[in-house]
Amino acid sequence: MPFFSSRKTIFVDSDVLIIGGGFAGCGAAYESRYWGRELKIVVVEKANIERSGAVAHGLSAINCYMGMQWGENQPEDHVRYARGDLMGLVREDLVYDIARHVDATVHKFEEWGLPIMRDPNTGRYLREGKWQIMIHGESYKPIVAEAAAKSATRVYNRIMVTHLLMDKARPGRVAGAVGFSVRDGNFYVFRAKAVIVAAGGASHIYRPRAIGEGTGRTWYAPWSSASAYGLLIEAGAKMIQMENKIVLTRFKDGYGPVGAWFLLLKAHATNAYGENYEVSRFNEIKSLVGKYADIKPMPTCLRNHAMLEEIKAGKGPIYMHTQQVLDTKEKEEIGWEDFLDMTIGQAVVWASQNIDPKERASELTTSEPYVMGSHATCSGAWASGPDDCAPGDYQWGYNRMTTIEGLFGAGDTIGGSAHKFSSGSFTEGRLAAKSAVKYIMDLKEATPQVDEAQITKLAEKIFKPLQTYKVGRNEIVAGTVSPSYLLPLQGLQRLEKIMDEYVGGYTTFYVTNEHLLNRGLELLAMLREDLDYVGAEDLHQLQRAWELNHRVLTAEAVARHTLFRQETRWPGYYYRADHPTLDDADWHVFTASEYDAKADQWRMSKLPVHHVIE
């Protein structure tokens, strides 16, 4: 008898199914209701929508705001900025589409109660930098989640979505998703006319710098387990730029953000000898990447590169001179609130290490790599663009629809649209939802059909780790090492070690090559085989088991894309030692992959980069 047979199966029908309750998912819920007044809108969230996603802790700034009403920036300006920071490779139609709508989103946030700081001299929003505005953002997520919850027909919290369902009658069309409750273990089958995946990107696929009692401390949300990619990859969606991982410069040990300190407080960083390493290494950087070194501001990856070269040259530690800018009570309050709004751990680290930022400089370092589509990089799914500005081969139907019919994405899920952050992710959720509702309206009576045999097979697979543990646990009397099963944590640590050592993690200074990548793929294949023997002690560990599955599949995509792109496009994020320079002649393109789960085969290709903004 199947192990799941004693568990209750709950069927949920909807018009729009939204997977993930972060900012992109909240935007999708809000906009779905606006355009689909009578539709059944269901949101499924792994945690609780009130405090979930990358903004769960809060934020101190909104990093994507044009200020068009005051003539500060135009959408075209933002496209040029994102294109420059990504060394020429972004989906300009998608970036433009977000930029022209994001201000309206931010104004909604303020209407809903988000306190946005104002410049006392101008009355405008207080600018941190060209694109960023300062907020009192500890409750940023609850404010936005309330609007989403009021818009949805129902929010299902504490449901781990593991797989997408495909239409029995029309192959290539999505029909819903399946998952389980991490509270009572019930099996959920969500049937839907359109699905919007707004799940999180990938932390913890690389070994983090924080170990021991610090394990779990990362820059990007530790619960972001690559579901934005794992769900789509297994379903066969075309993915792009999975090699475009991000490495962040952050305050050492606490991963505290540096943006407000650099941009608003005007702090500067030097090596241990007080030298401005970005200036001294400019000619070296220009020889590596050519014209891209002249972009202002210098692309994020190149600033990382300069720091890494200083550390390798023995000129560390790298210091931010906080003590030189906290010269007023107002600035001191801003500096501390930057952490207390979103990275309290950094304030704790400073206190534990006897660091008073008014009196001494604080160390900076680079993080381990993350894979995400909503920050300063753009990994994710290949999606159709807007009708009015997408080139022909970027537009095949509804805006933000992936290559799977009826499957839309937003936030970390969509590739190519970098620098959207929280406000842009919410905006992209709105764009995806508007298109999803139109898709449903155009379909009229056409409802996807789910395959009961497929559902039964998936249920057996999903709950198998519980049975594996229950049987195998009898073979040992103590400890955690078993001849019969692998615990999720053991699998995660194995994954992090492989990716760190072979696919350009921090212990190799982010360097890899063809031989390392091929060996890494061999080890990842072995790990994927062993995932059939993961054991879960309880429902919490069952969730960890499926998070591991999503991470491993995503990690393989990262490795394959990194192997396919035979150049170093983003020095400071990763390096191909066997192809150390940037090559616009052959590689001014997007890398793309499609995974065939039945055949267990990957198909790699190049996609054109069109520049639609001068």
N, C-alpha and C positions, 0 to 999 in steps of 0.2 A: 504494500500500500504506500503511495507517495507520502512523503513526510509532511507536505502542506495540506493533505486532505482534511485534517481536523480544523484547519483555519477557515475563517469565514471569507468568502469572496464577495466583494462589494463592487457593483457596476455603477459607474457614474457617467451619465450622458451630458454632453454640452455642445454648444455651437463653437465657442472659442475656448480652447484649453491652453492655459499659460503655465509653463513649467519654470518655476523660480520666482521668488517674491522679493528680489532685490530691486534696485532702482529701475532697471529695464522692465522687469515684470510688473512693477507698480504702474509705470507709464502705460504699459500695454493694457492693464485692467481699466485704468481711467479712460483711455481713449476708446476702448472697445465699447464701453457703455455709452459714450457720447454719440458714436455713429450707429450702434446697434441697440436701440432702446429696449427692444423686446427679446434680445438674445440671452441665452443662458451662458454666462461667463464664469468659468471655473479657474481658480488659481491654486496650484499645488506647490507647497513650500516644504523643503526638507527640515527647516527649523520652525520659527514662528515669525510671521511676516512683520510683526512690530519691531523686531530687532534681528534682522537677518541680512545677509549679503555683505558686500565690501564696506558699506557705510554703517554697519551695525553699531560700531563704537561711537560714531559721530564724525564730523569733519570740521575743520576750521576755515575752510574756503571752498567756494564753488570755482572750479578750474576752467570752466568753459562758459564764457558769457561775452557776447559781442559788444553790448552797449550801443546798439544802433540808434536808439531814441536820442542819444546824446552825441551822435556822430563819432563815437570812439573807434569802432571797427566795423568792417563790413564782412559778410560771409566769404567773399573772395580773398580777403586778407587772411582769414583763418585757414583756408585751403593752402595758401602759399606757405604759411607757417608749418602746418602739418606735413606738407610735402617736403619742405626743407629739413625738418627734424628727422624724417624717415628716409633721408638720403635719396629722395626722388620717387619713392614707391608708396603711393596711397591710392585708394579709389577716390578720386577727386569728386565724383558725382555724389558719393555717399557722405563724404565730409561736408560738402557744400549743402547738402540736403539737411543735415543736422544743424549746421551753423545758421541757416536762414530761419530756423524755427526755435532755436534754443532759448532766445531771450523771452519768448512767450512762456516757456516752461518755468524759467526762473521767476518771472512775475507771478505765476501761479503759486509757487512755493511761498513767496512773501504773503500773498493773500491768505494762504492756509495757516500762517502764523510763524514762519521761519524768520528769526531776527537777522536781518542783513545790515552790516555796518555801513554807515554813511560818512562821507567826507564832510566835516563841519564847514568847510569853506565853500564847497560847490553844491552840496546837497545830493550829489550823485553817490552811487555805491562806492565804498572805499576799495580802491584797487590795490591788490597785492602785487600784480604784474599786469602785463598787457591783456591777458585773457582771464585773470583770476580776480575774484572779489571776496572780501572777508565776511564771514558769518559767525554768529554764535551758534555753533552747530552740534552741540551735544545731543539734541533731540531731533536732529535732521531726519533720521529714518522714521521714527514714530509719526512725525507730522505727515510725511509723504505716504506712509503705509496706511494711515487712516483714510486718506482719499481713495486709495486703491481698494481697501476693504469695503468701503461704502459703495464702490462701483461694481464690484464683483457680485455675482449671484451667491457664490460661496467660496470661501478660502479654506482649503484643506491643509492644515499645518501638520508638521511631523510626519510627512509622507516622503519616503525616499523613492524617487522615480529611477528605475533601472534601465528600461528599454522603451523604445518607440514601437508602436504597432503600425503595420502596413495594411493597406486596403486589400482585402481578399479578391475583390472583383476587378480592381484596376492597379496592377503592380506599378510601383513608382509613386504612389500617392500615400500620404500618411493617414492613419485612421485613429490615432490616439496614443496612449502610453500605459504602461503598467508599473506598479511599484508596491510598497508595503508600508504599513504604519510602524514606526519605531516605538510606539507606545503599546499597542495591543497585538501587533503582528498580523492584522487583517491584510488580505491581499486585495489590491485595488486595480480595477480595470477602468481606465478613463477612455471613453469613446468620444470622438470630436470631429467636427467638420473641418476645422482648421486648428493647427497647433502652433503656438509661439514658444520657442525655447529661449528662455532668458536666464538660464542658469549661470553659475560662476565659472571663471577660468581656472587655471591650475597653479596652486601652490603645492609644495611638498612633492613635486616630482624630481626635484634636485635636493641634495643634502643641504640642509640649512646650516648657517654658521652657529646658531644657538644649539648647544648639546647639553646632555646631563639634565640638571634641574631647569634649564632653559628650553628644553625640547618643546616644540610647539610654537615658540616665538618666531614669527616670520614677519615680513613687511606686508605682503598681501594676505588676505583673510585665510587662516589655516584651514577653515572649513570649505574653502573653494576647491573642490576636488575634481575639477576638469569635466564635470557633467555637461557643460556647454559644448564640449568637443566629443566626449565619449559617446553620448547619445547619438550625435549626428554621424560620427565616423562609422559606427557599427551599422547604421541604417543606410550607408552608402552615399551620403552627401559629399559634394566636392568641397574640399578644404583648401585654403590658401595661407601662405606666409607662416606656416607653423614653425619655421626656423627663426622667426622674428621675435625671439624671446626678449624679455626686458630684464636688465640689471639696474638696480637703483643705488644711487649714492645716498646714504643715510647716516645719522649719528650712530656711532659704534655701539653695539650690544643691545640697544633698545629699539633700533629701527625707526627712530624718530624722524619725522619729515624735515626737509631742509628748505622747502620752497619759501615759506614766509620769512625765514631768516635771510635768505639770499635776496629775495625780491622786494619785500616790504621793509625789512629792517636794514637792508644793505650791508649785511655781513659779508666777509670775503674769506676765501680758503687759501692756505699756503701749505707748502711742505714743512718739515720740521725746522728748516733753515730760514723760514720766512719768505721763500721765493714763490712768485706767482707762476706755477707750473704750466697753466694753460697758455700763458704768453711765451714762456721759454721753449715750449714744445710745439709751437704753431708750425714752424717750417717743416718739422718732422711729420706732423699730421698731414700737412698739405701734400707732401710727397707720397703719402699713403692713399689719400682719397681725392686729391685734386681739387676741383672747383667747390666741392661740398665743404671744404674747410673754411671757405669765405662766407658761408651763410651766417647771418646774424639773427638771433643769437646762435652761438655754436651748437650744433646738434647734440642732443643729450648723450648719445653713445660716445661721441668724440671727447666730451668732457670726462666721461668715465675712463676713456682710453688714456688721456693725459695723466689722470690720477694713478692708474695701474702702472704706467711706465715709471712714475716717480717711486712707487712702492718697490717695484722690481729693481730699481737703481739704488735702493737702500736709503732713500731720502724721507722715509716715513718716521713717525706717524703724520698723516694729513690732518690738519687742524682747521676748524672754523673758528674764527676769532669773535666769538659771541661777546667777549668782555669789552670789545671796542664799540659796540652799538647799543648796549643797554644803558644809555646815559639819561633816560627819563623814566618816570614811573609808568607812563603810558606804554612805552616800548617794552618795559619789563613785563607788564600785564599781557601784552600781545604775545610775547615770546613764550610765556608759561601757558597761556590759554591755547596756543597752537598744539601743545601736547595734551592738556587736560580735556580738550574737545575730542581727541581721537587717538592719542598714543600715550596713555597715562604711564605705561611701562617705562618710557624714556625718562620721565620725571623721577620715577623710582630708581632707575639706574644712576642718574646723576646724584641723587641723595645717597645711595649706597656706596658710591665711589668718591664721596666728598668733593663733588664738583659743583661750584657755584658759578653759573654762566656769566655773572657780573664780574667775576674775579679772574677766571682763567678760560682758556680756549678748550674746546671739546673735540674729540677725535671724530673723523669721518671715515667711512669705509664703504665698500660696495657689497651689495646683497648677493645671495644666490639667485640664479635665474628663475623667472616666472613666465608663464605662458598665458597671455590675456589679450583681448581685443578692444579694451575700453580705455586704456591708459595711453602711454606714449609708444605703444607698439600696436600691431593690428593683425594678430593671428585670428583665425576663425573660418567661418563658412563663406563660400562664394555665393553672393546674393544678387538678385536682380535689382537694378537701380530705378530711380524715379523717371517717369515718362518724359519730363521736359528737359532733362539735362544729362541723362545717361547715354553714352555712345551705344550704337546698335548692338555690339556683342557684349554689352553689360546689362542689356535689358531684354528679358524674355517673357515677361508677364507682370506679376504684381510686385510692387516695391518691397524689398526685404524678404522675398520668397527665395528659399534656397533651391538647389537643383532637384529637390524632392517636392512634388506637387503638394500644396496645402501646408507645407512646413515653413514657417517664418522664423526669423531670429532677431535678437536685439541685444545690445550690450556686449558682453564678452563673446557672445556667439557669432557675431558678424565680423568677418575679416575685412581688412582694408580701410576701415574708418577709425583711424587713430585719433587720440586727443579728444575723446568725448567725455570721459570722466563721469561724474554722477549726473549732472544736468543733461549732458549729451546722451547718456545711456537711457535716462527717462524719456528724452525726446525721441530716441530711436525706437523705444518701446511704443510710443504713440504712433510713429510712422508705420511700424509693422502692424499695429492693431487696426489702423484705418484701412490698410491694404487687406488684412485678413477678413475684416467685415465685408469689404467689397467683394472679395473672393466668395464668401458664403452667399451673399446676395445674388451674385451671378450664377452660382450653382443651383439655387432654388431648392428643388426637392432632392437633389443628389446627395445621399448620405453614405459615407464610407461603411464598408462591411468588415468586421473583424473576424478572423479565423479562430474558431474555438480550439482547434487542435494546436494552433500557435500559442494561444493563451495558456493552455494546459502545459505545454512544453516549457514555456517561460517560467511558469509558476514552480515547476519541479526544479528548474535551474536556479531560480532566485533563492529558494529556501534550502537548497542542498547543503550549504555550509553548516547549517544547524545540525543536520543529520550527520555530516562528516565528523563534527566535533563530538556529538553524543556517542557515536560508536567508537571513535578513536581515543577518546578520553579514558576509556577503560584500560587502555594498554600502558598507561603510565600512572605512577602513584604520586608524583610530585614534579614541580617545575613546569616549564612551558615548552620544552622540546619534545616533539612527538614524531614517531616514525610514520604516522598516518596523515598528519595534516600540518598545514602552515597557518600560523596566526596572521591576521591582517597587519599587525604592527611589524611582524617579521618580514612580510612581503613588502611593506612600505619601505623599510630600512634597506632592503635589498635593491629595490627600485632606485632609491635615492643614491646609493653607492654606485650603481651602474651608470646612471645619468651624470653624476658628478665626475667620475673618472674617465668616461669614454665620450660623453656628448657635451663637453665644455662647461663643467661646473667651476666653482670658485677655487677648488684646490689645485686645478690645473691652470689658473688664471684665465679660464674660459676658452682654452685652446683645445682644438681637436683636429683630426685629419681623417682621410679616407680609411686608413687601417684601424684607427680607434673606433670610428663609427661602425664599420662592419663588424668588429668584435663586439661592440655594444649591442648591435642588433641581434647577434647570436645569443648573447646573454639575456636580452629581453624576450627572445623567442622561448628560451628555457623557462623564464619566469612566467610567461603566459601559459605554458603547459602546466606549470605547477598551480596556477590559479584554480584548476579543477579540483584541487585538494585543499583549498582554504577551509579552515574550520572556524565556526563562530559560536562562542559560548552563549550569547544572548542576542537580543534584537539590536542592541547598540553595536555589538561586534559584527552583526550581519550588515548593518549600515556601513561600517568600516570596510567590510569585504567588498561591497559594491562600489564604494568610493575608490578602492584600490583598483578594481577592474577598469573604471573610467580613467584613472591616472595612467595605468600601464598602456592602454590603447593610445591615449594622447601622447605619452612619452615616445612610443614607437613612431607616431606621425612626426614628432619633432626631430627624431633621429633621421628619418628618411628624407625629410625636407632639407635638413642640414647637409646631408650627403649629396642631395641632388643639386643644390646651389653651389656651384664650383667657383666661389669667390668669397671674399670677406666684405660683405656689404655694410655691416654695422660693427666696426671695431669698437670694443668697449662693451658690447653685448655678447659677442662670441667671435672667435677667430678660426678660420680654416688655415692651419699652418702650411698646408700644401697648396693653397691658393690665397696668398696673404694680402692681395690688393683688390681694390674695387674694379669691376670690369663692366662698364656700361655697354660696351659693344655687344656682349653676349648675354648679359644678365640684368639689363634694365627691363625686367619682366617680373611678374608674379609667379611663384612656384605653386603648383596645384597637385593635389593627390585625391584619389578615390579608392576606397577600400571595399573589396568584395568579400563579405564575411563568409559566404558559403564556400568560396574557393580559397579563402585566406590569402588573397593576393592584393597587392597595391599597384596602382597605375599612376606614375608621375608624369607631369606635363608642365609646359610653360603657358602663361596667359599674358596677353599684351597689357602694357601700362599706357593708358591714354591720358594726356594732359588737356583737360577741358577748360582750365583757367590759365590765362597768360601769366 
